[in-house]
Amino acid sequence: MPRVIGVSFKKTGKVYYFGPKDLDIKEGDYVITITARGSKLGYVIQGPKDVSDDEIVGTLKDVERIATTADIEKDASHRQREEEAMIICQEKIEKHNLPMELLDAEMSFDETMITFSFSADGRVDFRELVKDIAAALHLKIQLLQIGVRDKAKLVGGYGSCGQRLCCNRFLTNFDPVSMKMAKDQSLFLNPAKFSGCCGKLMCCLKYEHEYYAKATKYLPCSGCILKTEQGNVKVKDYNIISNTVILENEEGAMLNMPIAKVVAPGVCKKHGIQTDLCNESCECVTKEELDYLDVYNVKENTEESLITSATAFEGKSMNFDSFKGLLDDDEEIKETPDDNKNKGKGQKRNKSEDKSQVTKKGGDKKGPKPFKMSKDNFSDLGITFRDVEDTTKEPLKKQTFKPRPFNHSKGGKRH
């Protein structure tokens, strides 16, 4: 097994393996290496260790030497030259009118080559651009087109969570992310909700996917039948964060119960308590799997509850008894004999009760009389009226339009 050290050339850059070359290199040292982009100053983030041949990509190269203080100061002086090269490169891009966005410039340690990173929607022909930049800087020029994820990592920004982007803060590699990860976590499948600043799916969908995938594998599947104190229930969904399960009883009501009270070791993952349907391919829940998922760690306030939302009932009609639990303890529902007669037939309205509710002030059985506002009422509101009854009643005379004659001698214009 080869012995390697992990070197990174940026703060959150990818880790590359190099041979230590019998040097006393420790984690935190700076080394000089040879790469495809020339010699570079790298930071050792992983000390010497043995790795398998499968973990090494390509040919393993050795480091040149351990960097000195003068080497570190020399590399820091390159930042100013890179900024100047960025200005020149941007001017050349505008001159050639190329559809590309310049993002970064990186100079090699030996000052013989500079690499420009840019982004573009499609392929860009920059052959003439390279010639102009090389003539202006007198260096070897390399243009590197990067994707939207690498652009977000390079530029940085803030996500919808309010934190700095993970790729710009601590991620060193981009793992593949798919909508299946969101589906396994029982999230609402809307790509707009899971898209990051780069327009791709958020990298954080990958963080908890492994745990959710194991929970789906270890627990009974949706649709199986389990047994509780309230009778047989059907599994609808799991809430892994709160260690609860959503169940449907025989009456069609939805229940929210802790997993530890429903799932026990020995239950079939595919059929639940319906053991007559089991075969050799069926697997049972084990105590080790429940301990891994930590299902016994339930919040103190988590108890059995009845889900009364309209979405939980899936459009089914709910009985009147299902709403009793929504009232406070001090409120009671008193049912009269008339209510028992009208159950299931729709409540009929009693016209005699409606008549008794009409007050005497209203006068009319249909309801109180409408309020009519007079001038006396307006005085209280500070509104005054003008007396317009004495105005003339003569009809208005019809006005006719007579155009002015046109004077040809003066050369005027008719308006």
C-alpha positions in Angstrom: 0.0 0.0 0.0 1.5 3.4 -1.0 2.1 6.1 1.6 0.6 9.5 0.7 -0.2 12.9 2.1 -3.3 15.0 1.3 -2.7 18.4 -0.2 -5.2 21.1 -1.0 -4.4 24.3 -3.0 -7.4 26.3 -1.9 -9.2 26.8 1.4 -12.1 24.4 0.5 -10.5 22.9 -2.6 -10.3 19.2 -3.6 -7.7 17.0 -1.8 -5.0 15.5 -4.0 -2.6 12.7 -3.0 1.2 13.2 -3.3 4.1 11.0 -2.2 5.9 12.4 0.9 9.4 11.5 -0.7 11.0 10.5 2.6 10.4 14.0 4.0 9.3 14.8 7.5 6.0 16.3 6.5 3.3 16.9 9.0 -0.3 18.1 8.9 -0.3 22.0 8.6 2.9 22.3 6.6 3.2 24.0 3.2 4.8 22.1 0.3 5.8 22.8 -3.3 4.3 20.4 -5.8 4.3 19.9 -9.6 0.8 19.8 -11.2 -0.7 20.0 -14.7 -0.9 23.8 -14.2 2.7 24.2 -13.2 4.4 24.2 -9.8 2.1 25.2 -6.9 2.2 25.9 -3.3 -0.1 23.5 -1.4 -1.3 23.1 2.2 -1.1 19.7 3.8 -4.5 18.8 5.4 -3.8 15.1 5.8 -0.6 13.7 7.3 1.2 10.7 6.0 -1.0 7.6 5.8 -1.4 4.3 3.8 -4.1 4.1 1.2 -5.2 1.4 -1.2 -4.4 1.5 -4.9 -8.0 2.1 -5.8 -8.0 5.5 -4.0 -5.2 6.8 -6.2 -6.3 8.5 -9.5 -3.7 8.5 -12.2 0.1 8.4 -11.4 1.2 9.3 -7.9 3.6 12.2 -7.9 6.0 13.2 -5.1 6.3 16.6 -3.6 9.3 18.7 -4.6 10.1 20.1 -1.1 8.8 21.7 2.0 8.0 25.4 1.5 9.9 28.1 3.3 8.7 31.4 4.7 10.1 33.1 1.6 8.0 30.8 -0.6 4.8 31.6 1.3 5.5 35.4 0.9 6.2 35.0 -2.8 2.9 33.2 -3.3 1.0 35.9 -1.4 2.6 38.6 -3.8 0.9 36.8 -6.7 -2.5 38.0 -5.6 -1.9 41.6 -6.9 -0.6 40.3 -10.3 -3.6 38.1 -10.6 -5.9 41.1 -10.2 -4.0 43.0 -12.8 -4.2 40.1 -15.2 -8.0 39.9 -14.6 -8.5 43.5 -15.7 -6.5 42.9 -18.9 -8.3 39.6 -19.7 -11.7 41.3 -19.2 -10.8 44.1 -21.6 -9.8 41.5 -24.2 -13.1 39.6 -23.8 -15.1 42.8 -24.4 -12.9 43.6 -27.4 -13.7 40.2 -29.0 -17.3 40.4 -27.8 -17.3 36.8 -26.4 -20.3 35.5 -24.4 -18.3 34.4 -21.3 -18.1 35.5 -17.7 -14.6 35.8 -16.2 -14.4 34.5 -12.6 -10.9 33.9 -11.4 -7.2 34.0 -12.2 -4.5 31.8 -10.7 -0.8 32.1 -11.3 1.6 29.3 -11.0 4.3 29.4 -8.3 7.2 29.7 -10.8 5.3 32.6 -12.6 5.4 31.0 -16.0 1.7 30.3 -16.5 -1.6 31.8 -15.5 -5.0 30.1 -15.6 -8.3 32.0 -16.1 -11.6 30.4 -15.0 -14.8 31.4 -16.8 -18.4 30.3 -17.2 -20.5 30.3 -20.4 -23.8 28.9 -21.5 -22.2 27.0 -24.4 -18.9 26.4 -26.1 -16.8 29.4 -26.7 -14.1 29.8 -29.4 -11.4 31.7 -27.5 -8.3 30.9 -29.7 -7.8 34.5 -30.8 -8.4 35.7 -27.2 -5.6 33.5 -25.9 -3.2 35.0 -28.4 -4.1 38.6 -27.4 -3.7 37.9 -23.7 -0.4 36.0 -24.1 0.9 39.0 -26.1 -0.1 41.4 -23.3 1.1 39.4 -20.3 4.0 37.5 -21.8 3.0 34.3 -20.0 1.6 31.0 -20.9 -2.2 31.3 -20.9 -4.8 28.6 -20.0 -8.5 29.2 -20.1 -10.7 26.8 -18.1 -14.5 26.7 -18.5 -16.2 25.5 -15.3 -19.8 24.5 -14.5 -22.5 26.2 -12.4 -21.6 24.3 -9.3 -17.9 25.2 -9.5 -19.0 28.8 -10.1 -21.1 28.9 -7.0 -18.2 27.4 -5.0 -15.8 30.0 -6.4 -18.0 33.1 -6.1 -19.8 32.1 -2.9 -23.1 33.4 -1.5 -25.9 32.5 0.9 -28.5 29.8 0.7 -32.2 29.8 1.6 -31.2 28.7 5.2 -29.3 32.0 5.7 -25.9 30.3 6.0 -23.0 30.5 3.6 -23.0 28.0 0.8 -21.8 24.6 1.9 -19.6 24.3 -1.2 -17.9 27.6 -0.5 -17.5 26.8 3.2 -16.4 23.2 3.8 -17.4 20.9 0.8 -14.4 19.5 -1.1 -16.2 17.3 -3.5 -19.6 17.4 -5.3 -21.5 14.2 -4.7 -24.4 13.4 -7.1 -27.8 14.5 -5.8 -31.2 13.3 -7.2 -34.9 13.8 -6.6 -35.0 10.3 -5.2 -33.2 11.6 -2.1 -36.0 14.1 -1.5 -38.6 11.4 -2.0 -36.9 9.0 0.5 -37.0 11.9 3.0 -40.8 12.4 2.5 -40.3 15.9 1.2 -42.6 17.8 -1.1 -41.4 17.0 -4.6 -40.9 20.6 -5.9 -37.5 21.2 -7.7 -37.9 24.9 -7.1 -37.8 24.3 -3.3 -34.6 22.2 -3.5 -32.6 24.3 -6.0 -29.6 26.2 -4.7 -28.0 29.4 -6.0 -26.4 27.4 -8.8 -29.8 26.2 -10.1 -29.0 22.5 -9.3 -30.4 20.4 -6.4 -29.1 21.4 -3.0 -26.1 19.4 -1.8 -27.7 19.2 1.7 -30.2 16.6 0.4 -27.3 14.2 0.6 -26.4 14.8 4.2 -29.3 12.8 5.8 -30.2 10.5 2.9 -28.2 7.6 4.2 -30.0 7.6 7.5 -33.4 7.8 5.8 -32.5 5.0 3.4 -31.6 2.8 6.3 -34.8 3.7 8.2 -36.8 2.7 5.1 -35.0 -0.6 5.0 -35.2 -1.4 8.7 -38.8 -0.4 9.4 -42.1 -2.1 8.1 -43.1 -0.8 4.7 -46.0 1.5 4.1 -49.3 -0.4 3.7 -48.5 -3.3 6.0 -50.8 -4.1 9.0 -49.7 -3.7 12.6 -51.4 -4.3 15.9 -51.9 -1.7 18.6 -54.0 -1.3 21.7 -56.7 0.3 19.6 -56.8 -2.6 17.1 -55.3 -3.3 13.8 -53.9 -0.3 11.9 -52.3 0.3 8.5 -48.9 2.1 8.1 -49.2 5.3 6.0 -45.9 7.1 6.6 -43.0 7.7 9.0 -41.7 10.9 10.7 -38.1 9.9 11.2 -37.2 13.2 13.0 -39.8 12.7 15.7 -39.6 8.9 15.7 -43.4 8.7 15.1 -45.5 6.8 12.6 -48.7 7.8 10.9 -51.3 5.1 11.0 -54.9 4.5 9.7 -57.3 2.6 11.8 -60.3 0.5 10.6 -62.6 3.5 10.8 -60.5 5.6 8.5 -59.1 8.0 11.1 -55.4 8.9 11.1 -53.3 8.3 14.2 -49.9 9.6 15.1 -48.0 7.3 17.5 -44.4 6.7 18.6 -42.6 4.0 16.5 -41.5 2.2 19.7 -45.1 1.5 20.7 -46.1 0.0 17.3 -43.0 -1.7 15.9 -41.4 -4.5 17.9 -38.6 -6.9 17.1 -39.8 -9.9 15.1 -42.5 -8.0 13.0 -42.3 -8.7 9.3 -41.1 -5.7 7.3 -43.3 -6.5 4.3 -46.6 -7.8 5.8 -46.6 -6.8 9.4 -48.7 -9.1 11.5 -50.2 -10.9 8.5 -47.8 -13.8 8.9 -49.9 -16.1 6.6 -48.6 -14.1 3.6 -44.9 -14.3 4.6 -42.4 -16.5 2.7 -38.7 -17.2 2.8 -37.8 -13.8 1.3 -39.4 -11.8 4.1 -37.3 -10.2 6.7 -38.2 -9.3 10.3 -37.3 -6.2 12.4 -34.4 -6.8 14.7 -33.6 -5.0 18.0 -30.2 -3.9 16.6 -31.9 -2.1 13.8 -34.3 -0.3 16.2 -31.4 0.7 18.4 -29.5 2.1 15.4 -32.5 4.2 14.5 -32.9 5.3 18.1 -36.6 4.8 18.0 -36.8 4.6 21.8 -35.6 8.2 22.1 -38.9 10.0 21.9 -39.6 13.5 23.1 -41.5 13.9 26.4 -44.4 15.7 24.8 -44.8 13.1 22.0 -48.0 11.1 22.7 -50.7 9.3 20.8 -52.8 11.8 18.9 -55.6 11.9 16.4 -54.8 13.7 13.1 -57.8 15.9 12.2 -56.5 17.8 9.2 -58.4 17.6 6.0 -55.4 16.3 4.1 -54.9 13.4 6.6 -58.5 12.2 6.0 -58.0 12.4 2.2 -61.3 14.0 1.5 -63.3 11.5 3.6 -66.3 12.7 5.7 -65.5 13.0 9.4 -67.9 12.0 12.1 -69.1 14.5 14.7 -67.3 12.5 17.4 -63.9 13.1 15.9 -64.1 16.8 16.7 -64.7 16.3 20.5 -61.0 16.1 21.1 -60.4 19.5 19.6 -62.3 21.2 22.4 -60.8 22.3 25.7 -61.3 20.2 28.8 -63.7 22.6 30.3 -65.9 22.6 27.2 -68.5 19.9 26.9 -70.9 18.9 24.1 -74.4 18.3 25.2 -76.6 16.4 22.9 -80.4 16.9 23.1 -83.0 14.3 22.2 -83.7 16.2 19.1 -80.1 16.0 18.0 -80.2 12.2 18.3 -83.2 12.1 16.1 -81.6 14.2 13.4 -78.2 12.3 13.4 -77.3 11.2 9.8 -80.4 13.0 8.3 -79.1 16.5 8.4 -80.1 19.1 11.0 -83.6 20.6 10.2 -84.2 24.1 11.1 -87.0 25.0 13.6 -88.9 27.9 12.3 -90.6 28.6 15.7 -87.1 29.1 17.3 -86.2 31.6 14.5 -89.4 33.6 15.2 -88.7 33.7 19.0 -85.2 35.1 18.3 -86.6 38.2 16.6 -86.5 41.2 19.0 -89.3 43.6 19.6 -87.2 46.5 18.5 -86.9 45.1 15.1 -90.7 45.2 14.7 -90.8 43.1 11.5 -90.5 39.3 11.7 -88.0 39.4 8.8 -85.6 41.4 10.9 -84.9 44.9 12.1 -85.9 47.9 10.0 -83.1 49.4 7.9 -81.6 52.7 9.2 -82.5 55.8 7.2 -80.3 58.8 7.5 -81.8 62.3 7.5 -80.4 65.8 7.7 -80.5 65.7 11.5 -78.3 62.7 11.5 -75.8 64.4 9.3 -75.4 67.3 11.7 -74.0 65.0 14.3 -71.4 63.8 11.7 -70.3 67.3 10.9 -71.8 67.3 7.4 -73.7 70.3 6.1 -76.1 70.5 3.1 -76.7 73.2 0.6 -80.3 74.0 -0.2 -80.6 73.5 -4.0 -84.4 73.5 -4.2 -84.6 77.2 -5.4 -82.4 76.7 -8.5 -84.0 77.5 -11.8 -86.0 74.8 -13.5 -85.6 76.2 -17.0 -84.2 73.6 -19.5 -80.7 74.2 -20.7 -80.4 75.7 -24.2 -78.8 73.5 -26.8 -75.5 74.9 -27.9 -74.5 74.6 -31.6 -71.0 74.8 -33.0 -70.3 77.3 -35.8 -66.9 77.0 -37.5 -65.0 80.2 -38.2 -64.7 81.3 -41.8 -61.3 80.6 -43.4 -59.4 83.7 -44.6 -57.4 82.8 -47.7 -55.7 86.2 -48.0 -53.8 85.8 -44.7 -52.9 82.2 -45.3 -54.2 81.2 -42.0 -55.0 77.7 -40.8 -58.4 76.5 -39.7 -58.3 75.4 -36.1 
